[in-house]
Amino acid sequence: MLSDPAAIRRANEALVALVHEQMPHKSYRQEGIWKPLAAGLILRMAGTVENLTRLLGSRHEDDSLVLLRALYEHVVTFCWIAIEPEDRHLRWHHSALAWRLKLHDDAKRLGLRILSAKEEAEAREARGSMPSLPDRASEADTFWADHIHGFLSDLAERRDARSLRGMYTGLYRLASQAAHAQPETVDSYAKNKFRTLPRTIEVPASGSLFYIDTARPVFAYALLVNQFCFGWPSSERVWELVRAA
């Protein structure tokens, strides 16, 4: 991991540039729906890495953790869909329809209509769903370990914090404290972390570099899967940037 903010910025920006050099990304009807969806997801994740990098030097450590959490969820979902995209992108879509239907039904209390009559009927008829996020991470680890260097496959390896399943515990669940306004979110503003008196709230001197530096190895999983499926970006260049020192 890097400890110099300037080096982190250079490495993160270089990783994002690998995506931007492929844009605009064109696909054709005969190539199916997954190719443009995949490119869109990769570009979406690159944008999150960009925004994480903008927080370098800021005092907002929890904000970088929340962005890293969002990046992780996108990466896991992307890697899970890519295992069997023709079926799984539909399950992804149906899960989204179920979420929109809940929003639609809740909005009715406010006199609002989110979905058209046709969209509501489609959402109510939707079938199929995705497994939980940790289960998606485990499936991605197991499947891609047989195809791509860097994924960890068996149960012992999935307990490794570097695996997608390991990151669920070591990264996503930790980041959920910041995302869901848990008491721990106050810690970074408390001089004594609320463990001793006096309790002093202050603006922190700086935020952690760790979460912003971690964006590269997290994003790398999706980029390596995309390279396997579509031939870009260069896996050698991805590894070079992940291992930057």
C-alpha positions in Angstrom: 0.0 0.0 0.0 1.1 3.6 -0.7 1.7 6.1 2.0 2.3 9.2 -0.1 -0.9 11.1 -1.2 0.7 12.2 -4.5 1.6 8.6 -5.4 -1.9 7.4 -4.5 -3.4 10.1 -6.7 -1.2 9.1 -9.7 -1.9 5.4 -9.4 -5.7 5.9 -9.0 -5.8 8.3 -11.9 -3.8 5.9 -14.0 -6.2 3.1 -13.2 -9.2 5.3 -14.1 -7.5 6.3 -17.4 -7.4 2.7 -18.5 -11.2 2.9 -18.5 -11.6 6.3 -20.0 -9.3 5.4 -23.0 -12.0 2.9 -24.0 -14.8 5.5 -24.0 -17.0 6.0 -25.8 -17.6 2.3 -25.9 -19.8 1.0 -28.8 -21.5 -2.3 -29.0 -23.9 -3.9 -31.5 -27.2 -5.6 -31.2 -25.8 -9.0 -32.0 -23.4 -8.7 -29.1 -26.2 -8.8 -26.6 -27.1 -6.6 -23.7 -24.3 -7.6 -21.3 -21.5 -5.9 -23.1 -22.9 -2.3 -22.9 -24.2 -3.0 -19.3 -20.7 -4.2 -18.3 -19.0 -1.1 -19.9 -21.5 1.1 -18.1 -20.8 -0.5 -14.8 -17.1 -0.3 -15.2 -17.4 3.4 -16.1 -19.7 3.9 -13.0 -17.1 2.3 -10.8 -14.3 4.4 -12.3 -16.3 7.5 -11.4 -16.4 6.3 -7.8 -12.6 5.9 -7.7 -12.3 9.4 -9.2 -14.4 10.8 -6.4 -12.6 8.9 -3.7 -9.3 10.3 -5.0 -10.7 13.8 -4.8 -10.9 13.3 -1.0 -7.2 13.0 -0.7 -6.0 15.5 1.9 -9.5 16.1 3.2 -10.6 15.5 6.8 -13.6 13.5 5.8 -12.5 9.9 6.5 -16.0 8.5 6.9 -17.0 9.9 3.4 -14.2 8.0 1.8 -15.2 4.9 3.6 -18.8 5.2 2.4 -17.6 5.7 -1.2 -15.4 2.6 -0.9 -18.4 0.6 0.4 -20.4 1.6 -2.7 -17.5 0.7 -5.0 -17.2 -2.7 -3.3 -20.9 -3.5 -3.8 -20.7 -2.6 -7.5 -17.6 -4.7 -7.9 -19.1 -7.8 -6.3 -22.3 -7.4 -8.3 -20.4 -7.0 -11.5 -18.2 -10.1 -10.9 -21.3 -12.1 -9.9 -23.3 -11.2 -13.0 -20.3 -11.9 -15.3 -20.3 -15.6 -14.3 -23.5 -16.2 -16.3 -24.6 -12.8 -17.7 -27.6 -13.9 -19.8 -29.4 -15.2 -16.7 -27.9 -13.0 -14.0 -28.4 -9.6 -15.6 -32.1 -10.5 -15.7 -32.0 -11.4 -12.0 -30.3 -8.1 -11.3 -33.0 -6.3 -13.3 -35.8 -8.1 -11.5 -34.2 -7.3 -8.1 -34.2 -3.6 -9.2 -37.9 -3.8 -10.2 -38.8 -5.2 -6.8 -36.9 -2.3 -5.1 -38.7 0.3 -7.4 -42.0 -1.3 -6.6 -41.4 -0.8 -2.8 -40.5 2.8 -3.5 -43.6 3.2 -5.7 -45.9 1.7 -3.0 -44.4 3.8 -0.3 -44.6 7.0 -2.4 -48.4 6.5 -2.7 -48.7 7.6 0.9 -47.5 11.0 -0.3 -49.8 11.1 -3.3 -46.9 10.4 -5.6 -46.6 7.9 -8.5 -43.2 6.7 -9.3 -44.0 4.0 -11.9 -46.4 4.2 -14.8 -49.2 1.7 -14.9 -47.2 -0.4 -17.4 -44.1 -0.3 -15.3 -46.0 -1.2 -12.2 -47.5 -4.2 -13.8 -44.1 -5.3 -15.0 -42.6 -4.9 -11.6 -45.4 -6.9 -9.9 -44.9 -9.8 -12.4 -41.1 -9.8 -12.0 -39.6 -13.1 -10.7 -36.1 -14.0 -9.6 -33.7 -12.3 -7.3 -30.0 -12.1 -6.5 -28.4 -13.8 -3.6 -27.2 -11.7 -0.6 -24.1 -9.6 -1.1 -21.8 -12.0 0.9 -23.1 -14.9 -1.1 -22.5 -13.1 -4.4 -19.0 -12.4 -3.2 -18.4 -16.1 -2.3 -19.7 -17.2 -5.7 -17.5 -14.7 -7.5 -14.4 -15.8 -5.5 -15.0 -19.5 -6.2 -15.8 -19.1 -9.9 -13.2 -16.6 -11.0 -10.4 -18.3 -9.1 -10.4 -21.0 -11.8 -10.0 -18.4 -14.5 -8.2 -15.3 -13.2 -5.0 -14.9 -11.2 -5.7 -13.0 -8.0 -9.1 -14.5 -7.0 -9.1 -16.7 -3.9 -11.2 -19.8 -4.1 -11.5 -22.3 -1.2 -13.0 -21.6 2.2 -9.7 -20.9 3.9 -8.7 -18.4 1.3 -12.1 -16.7 1.3 -11.4 -15.9 5.0 -8.5 -13.9 3.7 -9.3 -10.2 4.0 -8.1 -9.7 0.4 -10.8 -11.9 -1.1 -14.1 -10.5 -2.1 -15.8 -12.4 0.7 -13.2 -11.4 3.1 -13.7 -7.7 2.1 -17.4 -8.0 3.0 -16.4 -8.4 6.6 -13.3 -6.3 6.8 -14.5 -3.5 4.6 -18.2 -3.5 3.8 -19.5 -4.2 7.3 -17.1 -1.7 8.8 -18.1 0.9 6.3 -21.8 0.3 7.1 -21.2 2.1 10.4 -20.5 5.3 8.5 -23.2 4.7 5.9 -25.9 4.1 8.5 -25.1 6.8 11.1 -23.8 4.4 13.8 -22.3 6.0 16.9 -18.8 5.2 15.7 -19.2 7.9 13.0 -18.6 10.4 15.7 -15.2 8.9 16.7 -13.2 10.7 14.0 -14.4 14.0 15.4 -13.8 13.2 19.1 -10.3 14.0 20.4 -10.5 11.1 22.9 -12.7 8.8 20.9 -15.3 9.0 23.7 -13.2 6.5 25.8 -11.8 9.0 28.3 -12.8 12.4 29.6 -12.9 15.2 28.8 -14.9 14.7 25.7 -13.7 17.1 23.1 -15.1 17.5 19.6 -12.8 19.0 17.0 -12.1 19.1 13.3 -9.7 16.2 12.6 -6.3 17.1 11.3 -6.6 14.8 8.3 -8.3 11.7 7.1 -6.9 8.2 6.5 -5.2 7.5 3.2 -6.0 3.8 3.6 -9.5 3.8 2.2 -8.6 5.8 -0.8 -5.5 3.6 -1.5 -7.7 0.5 -1.1 -9.9 1.6 -4.1 -7.4 0.2 -6.6 -7.3 -3.4 -5.4 -11.1 -3.4 -5.0 -11.7 -2.0 -8.5 -9.1 -4.3 -9.9 -11.3 -7.4 -9.4 -13.9 -5.9 -11.8 -11.3 -4.8 -14.3 -9.7 -8.2 -14.4 -13.1 -9.9 -15.0 -13.9 -7.3 -17.7 -10.5 -8.1 -19.4 -11.3 -11.8 -19.3 -14.8 -11.2 -20.8 -14.1 -8.4 -23.3 -10.3 -8.0 -23.6 -9.8 -4.7 -21.9 -8.0 -3.2 -20.0 -4.6 -4.7 -19.9 -4.4 -7.1 -16.9 -0.6 -6.5 -16.7 -1.2 -2.8 -16.4 -3.9 -3.3 -13.8 -1.6 -5.4 -11.7 1.2 -2.9 -12.1 -0.9 -0.2 -10.7 -2.4 -2.3 -7.9 1.2 -3.2 -6.8 2.4 0.3 -7.1 4.9 1.2 -4.4 
